[in-house]
Amino acid sequence: MRYLLIVVPALVNVAFLTLLERKILGYVQLRKGPNKVRFAGLLQPFADAVKLFLKESTFPESGNFILFLVAPWSGLFLALTVWALLPLREGALGIAFSSVLLLILLRFGVYSVLGAGWASNRKYATIGGLRGVAQTVSYEVRLALFLFRLLLVPVTLRLGSVQAVNLDLRIVLTLAPLFALWFVSCLAETNRTPFDFAEGESELVSGFNVEYGRGGFVLIFIAEYAIILFLRVITASLFLAREAESPALYLSLVGLRGVWIWARATLPRYRYDKLMGLAWKRFLPVSLHYAVLVRGVLLWVS
């Protein structure tokens, strides 16, 4: 029951998050946003859902039919399962190693992307899936290292325990650069601007989801935005709010939502080779050396 109380609002939030994003992008780019479907466009998400589900659904004749159907559902299942690990009052459903389970579930998400691209048996879809997996894996490694650096402070692997720590000012200043690196990694992990290469491939063939239409495309879309929303909640709860379900947490979520949309509206798209170089040649050495710095500050404070 508690899981449903988390997942159902998350799905509703995803629908209206897209509406808010499209409206803000419309104002930033000096064009009309979704405002034609009555009540200031509030019915636009429902109109989009009906339109997508009524479209024709096709399947590649030479593809793997079962995997083609399972891949979007598996991606959505994983995107909704991670919501059970939110560090709420009881602390991530009482799981002692919730951070490890979170990283495992996030890593399983690459199989749905790879399966969706490979199952259609199309060259462009397969290449798009491989590119998406390479990008996701590269920055998931960074997210894991940054998360463990943060968990060094309370010396725990439980997400809910981080909020209960009364951090020293010297530790806060040490972790401030970690927030910037974490934020960039979250943008790359969720294929957001300036790392939206799946979006850039839509100018050609739409990447790994080129053969999907109707329900399959909707499931992939919902899973992507559910992960984006989840990473925002994790970022706010670990870095910006010291108490679960507090007003500071919700204010931080509003601020992060604005920054996420601002990045999409203003930043130009990065180059793919520079993205991979940033991951392996810049972020990896920084994340490895950061552990030494955090450990040194902890010894200094103690």
Secondary structure as a PSIPRED ss2 file (coil, helix, strand):
# PSIPRED VFORMAT (PSIPRED V4.0)

   1 M C   1.000  0.000  0.000
   2 R H   0.000  1.000  0.000
   3 Y H   0.000  1.000  0.000
   4 L H   0.000  1.000  0.000
   5 L H   0.000  1.000  0.000
   6 I H   0.000  1.000  0.000
   7 V H   0.000  1.000  0.000
   8 V H   0.000  1.000  0.000
   9 P H   0.000  1.000  0.000
  10 A H   0.000  1.000  0.000
  11 L H   0.000  1.000  0.000
  12 V H   0.000  1.000  0.000
  13 N H   0.000  1.000  0.000
  14 V H   0.000  1.000  0.000
  15 A H   0.000  1.000  0.000
  16 F H   0.000  1.000  0.000
  17 L H   0.000  1.000  0.000
  18 T H   0.000  1.000  0.000
  19 L H   0.000  1.000  0.000
  20 L H   0.000  1.000  0.000
  21 E H   0.000  1.000  0.000
  22 R H   0.000  1.000  0.000
  23 K H   0.000  1.000  0.000
  24 I H   0.000  1.000  0.000
  25 L H   0.000  1.000  0.000
  26 G H   0.000  1.000  0.000
  27 Y H   0.000  1.000  0.000
  28 V H   0.000  1.000  0.000
  29 Q C   1.000  0.000  0.000
  30 L C   1.000  0.000  0.000
  31 R C   1.000  0.000  0.000
  32 K C   1.000  0.000  0.000
  33 G C   1.000  0.000  0.000
  34 P C   1.000  0.000  0.000
  35 N C   1.000  0.000  0.000
  36 K C   1.000  0.000  0.000
  37 V C   1.000  0.000  0.000
  38 R C   1.000  0.000  0.000
  39 F H   0.000  1.000  0.000
  40 A H   0.000  1.000  0.000
  41 G H   0.000  1.000  0.000
  42 L C   1.000  0.000  0.000
  43 L C   1.000  0.000  0.000
  44 Q H   0.000  1.000  0.000
  45 P H   0.000  1.000  0.000
  46 F H   0.000  1.000  0.000
  47 A H   0.000  1.000  0.000
  48 D H   0.000  1.000  0.000
  49 A H   0.000  1.000  0.000
  50 V H   0.000  1.000  0.000
  51 K H   0.000  1.000  0.000
  52 L H   0.000  1.000  0.000
  53 F H   0.000  1.000  0.000
  54 L C   1.000  0.000  0.000
  55 K C   1.000  0.000  0.000
  56 E C   1.000  0.000  0.000
  57 S C   1.000  0.000  0.000
  58 T C   1.000  0.000  0.000
  59 F C   1.000  0.000  0.000
  60 P C   1.000  0.000  0.000
  61 E C   1.000  0.000  0.000
  62 S C   1.000  0.000  0.000
  63 G C   1.000  0.000  0.000
  64 N C   1.000  0.000  0.000
  65 F H   0.000  1.000  0.000
  66 I H   0.000  1.000  0.000
  67 L H   0.000  1.000  0.000
  68 F H   0.000  1.000  0.000
  69 L H   0.000  1.000  0.000
  70 V H   0.000  1.000  0.000
  71 A H   0.000  1.000  0.000
  72 P H   0.000  1.000  0.000
  73 W H   0.000  1.000  0.000
  74 S H   0.000  1.000  0.000
  75 G H   0.000  1.000  0.000
  76 L H   0.000  1.000  0.000
  77 F H   0.000  1.000  0.000
  78 L H   0.000  1.000  0.000
  79 A H   0.000  1.000  0.000
  80 L H   0.000  1.000  0.000
  81 T H   0.000  1.000  0.000
  82 V H   0.000  1.000  0.000
  83 W H   0.000  1.000  0.000
  84 A H   0.000  1.000  0.000
  85 L H   0.000  1.000  0.000
  86 L C   1.000  0.000  0.000
  87 P C   1.000  0.000  0.000
  88 L C   1.000  0.000  0.000
  89 R C   1.000  0.000  0.000
  90 E C   1.000  0.000  0.000
  91 G C   1.000  0.000  0.000
  92 A H   0.000  1.000  0.000
  93 L H   0.000  1.000  0.000
  94 G H   0.000  1.000  0.000
  95 I C   1.000  0.000  0.000
  96 A C   1.000  0.000  0.000
  97 F C   1.000  0.000  0.000
  98 S H   0.000  1.000  0.000
  99 S H   0.000  1.000  0.000
 100 V H   0.000  1.000  0.000
 101 L H   0.000  1.000  0.000
 102 L H   0.000  1.000  0.000
 103 L H   0.000  1.000  0.000
 104 I H   0.000  1.000  0.000
 105 L H   0.000  1.000  0.000
 106 L H   0.000  1.000  0.000
 107 R H   0.000  1.000  0.000
 108 F H   0.000  1.000  0.000
 109 G H   0.000  1.000  0.000
 110 V H   0.000  1.000  0.000
 111 Y H   0.000  1.000  0.000
 112 S H   0.000  1.000  0.000
 113 V H   0.000  1.000  0.000
 114 L H   0.000  1.000  0.000
 115 G H   0.000  1.000  0.000
 116 A H   0.000  1.000  0.000
 117 G H   0.000  1.000  0.000
 118 W H   0.000  1.000  0.000
 119 A H   0.000  1.000  0.000
 120 S C   1.000  0.000  0.000
 121 N C   1.000  0.000  0.000
 122 R C   1.000  0.000  0.000
 123 K H   0.000  1.000  0.000
 124 Y H   0.000  1.000  0.000
 125 A H   0.000  1.000  0.000
 126 T H   0.000  1.000  0.000
 127 I H   0.000  1.000  0.000
 128 G H   0.000  1.000  0.000
 129 G H   0.000  1.000  0.000
 130 L H   0.000  1.000  0.000
 131 R H   0.000  1.000  0.000
 132 G H   0.000  1.000  0.000
 133 V H   0.000  1.000  0.000
 134 A H   0.000  1.000  0.000
 135 Q H   0.000  1.000  0.000
 136 T H   0.000  1.000  0.000
 137 V H   0.000  1.000  0.000
 138 S H   0.000  1.000  0.000
 139 Y H   0.000  1.000  0.000
 140 E H   0.000  1.000  0.000
 141 V H   0.000  1.000  0.000
 142 R H   0.000  1.000  0.000
 143 L H   0.000  1.000  0.000
 144 A H   0.000  1.000  0.000
 145 L H   0.000  1.000  0.000
 146 F H   0.000  1.000  0.000
 147 L H   0.000  1.000  0.000
 148 F H   0.000  1.000  0.000
 149 R H   0.000  1.000  0.000
 150 L H   0.000  1.000  0.000
 151 L H   0.000  1.000  0.000
 152 L C   1.000  0.000  0.000
 153 V C   1.000  0.000  0.000
 154 P C   1.000  0.000  0.000
 155 V C   1.000  0.000  0.000
 156 T C   1.000  0.000  0.000
 157 L C   1.000  0.000  0.000
 158 R C   1.000  0.000  0.000
 159 L H   0.000  1.000  0.000
 160 G H   0.000  1.000  0.000
 161 S H   0.000  1.000  0.000
 162 V H   0.000  1.000  0.000
 163 Q C   1.000  0.000  0.000
 164 A C   1.000  0.000  0.000
 165 V C   1.000  0.000  0.000
 166 N C   1.000  0.000  0.000
 167 L C   1.000  0.000  0.000
 168 D C   1.000  0.000  0.000
 169 L H   0.000  1.000  0.000
 170 R H   0.000  1.000  0.000
 171 I H   0.000  1.000  0.000
 172 V H   0.000  1.000  0.000
 173 L H   0.000  1.000  0.000
 174 T H   0.000  1.000  0.000
 175 L H   0.000  1.000  0.000
 176 A H   0.000  1.000  0.000
 177 P H   0.000  1.000  0.000
 178 L H   0.000  1.000  0.000
 179 F H   0.000  1.000  0.000
 180 A H   0.000  1.000  0.000
 181 L H   0.000  1.000  0.000
 182 W H   0.000  1.000  0.000
 183 F H   0.000  1.000  0.000
 184 V H   0.000  1.000  0.000
 185 S H   0.000  1.000  0.000
 186 C H   0.000  1.000  0.000
 187 L H   0.000  1.000  0.000
 188 A H   0.000  1.000  0.000
 189 E H   0.000  1.000  0.000
 190 T C   1.000  0.000  0.000
 191 N C   1.000  0.000  0.000
 192 R C   1.000  0.000  0.000
 193 T C   1.000  0.000  0.000
 194 P C   1.000  0.000  0.000
 195 F C   1.000  0.000  0.000
 196 D C   1.000  0.000  0.000
 197 F H   0.000  1.000  0.000
 198 A H   0.000  1.000  0.000
 199 E H   0.000  1.000  0.000
 200 G H   0.000  1.000  0.000
 201 E H   0.000  1.000  0.000
 202 S C   1.000  0.000  0.000
 203 E C   1.000  0.000  0.000
 204 L C   1.000  0.000  0.000
 205 V C   1.000  0.000  0.000
 206 S C   1.000  0.000  0.000
 207 G H   0.000  1.000  0.000
 208 F H   0.000  1.000  0.000
 209 N H   0.000  1.000  0.000
 210 V C   1.000  0.000  0.000
 211 E C   1.000  0.000  0.000
 212 Y C   1.000  0.000  0.000
 213 G C   1.000  0.000  0.000
 214 R C   1.000  0.000  0.000
 215 G H   0.000  1.000  0.000
 216 G H   0.000  1.000  0.000
 217 F H   0.000  1.000  0.000
 218 V H   0.000  1.000  0.000
 219 L H   0.000  1.000  0.000
 220 I H   0.000  1.000  0.000
 221 F H   0.000  1.000  0.000
 222 I H   0.000  1.000  0.000
 223 A H   0.000  1.000  0.000
 224 E H   0.000  1.000  0.000
 225 Y H   0.000  1.000  0.000
 226 A H   0.000  1.000  0.000
 227 I H   0.000  1.000  0.000
 228 I H   0.000  1.000  0.000
 229 L H   0.000  1.000  0.000
 230 F H   0.000  1.000  0.000
 231 L H   0.000  1.000  0.000
 232 R H   0.000  1.000  0.000
 233 V H   0.000  1.000  0.000
 234 I H   0.000  1.000  0.000
 235 T H   0.000  1.000  0.000
 236 A H   0.000  1.000  0.000
 237 S H   0.000  1.000  0.000
 238 L H   0.000  1.000  0.000
 239 F H   0.000  1.000  0.000
 240 L H   0.000  1.000  0.000
 241 A C   1.000  0.000  0.000
 242 R C   1.000  0.000  0.000
 243 E C   1.000  0.000  0.000
 244 A C   1.000  0.000  0.000
 245 E C   1.000  0.000  0.000
 246 S C   1.000  0.000  0.000
 247 P H   0.000  1.000  0.000
 248 A H   0.000  1.000  0.000
 249 L H   0.000  1.000  0.000
 250 Y H   0.000  1.000  0.000
 251 L H   0.000  1.000  0.000
 252 S H   0.000  1.000  0.000
 253 L H   0.000  1.000  0.000
 254 V H   0.000  1.000  0.000
 255 G H   0.000  1.000  0.000
 256 L H   0.000  1.000  0.000
 257 R H   0.000  1.000  0.000
 258 G H   0.000  1.000  0.000
 259 V H   0.000  1.000  0.000
 260 W H   0.000  1.000  0.000
 261 I H   0.000  1.000  0.000
 262 W H   0.000  1.000  0.000
 263 A H   0.000  1.000  0.000
 264 R H   0.000  1.000  0.000
 265 A H   0.000  1.000  0.000
 266 T H   0.000  1.000  0.000
 267 L C   1.000  0.000  0.000
 268 P C   1.000  0.000  0.000
 269 R C   1.000  0.000  0.000
 270 Y C   1.000  0.000  0.000
 271 R C   1.000  0.000  0.000
 272 Y H   0.000  1.000  0.000
 273 D H   0.000  1.000  0.000
 274 K H   0.000  1.000  0.000
 275 L H   0.000  1.000  0.000
 276 M H   0.000  1.000  0.000
 277 G H   0.000  1.000  0.000
 278 L H   0.000  1.000  0.000
 279 A H   0.000  1.000  0.000
 280 W H   0.000  1.000  0.000
 281 K H   0.000  1.000  0.000
 282 R H   0.000  1.000  0.000
 283 F H   0.000  1.000  0.000
 284 L H   0.000  1.000  0.000
 285 P H   0.000  1.000  0.000
 286 V H   0.000  1.000  0.000
 287 S H   0.000  1.000  0.000
 288 L H   0.000  1.000  0.000
 289 H H   0.000  1.000  0.000
 290 Y H   0.000  1.000  0.000
 291 A H   0.000  1.000  0.000
 292 V H   0.000  1.000  0.000
 293 L H   0.000  1.000  0.000
 294 V H   0.000  1.000  0.000
 295 R H   0.000  1.000  0.000
 296 G H   0.000  1.000  0.000
 297 V H   0.000  1.000  0.000
 298 L H   0.000  1.000  0.000
 299 L H   0.000  1.000  0.000
 300 W H   0.000  1.000  0.000
 301 V H   0.000  1.000  0.000
 302 S C   1.000  0.000  0.000
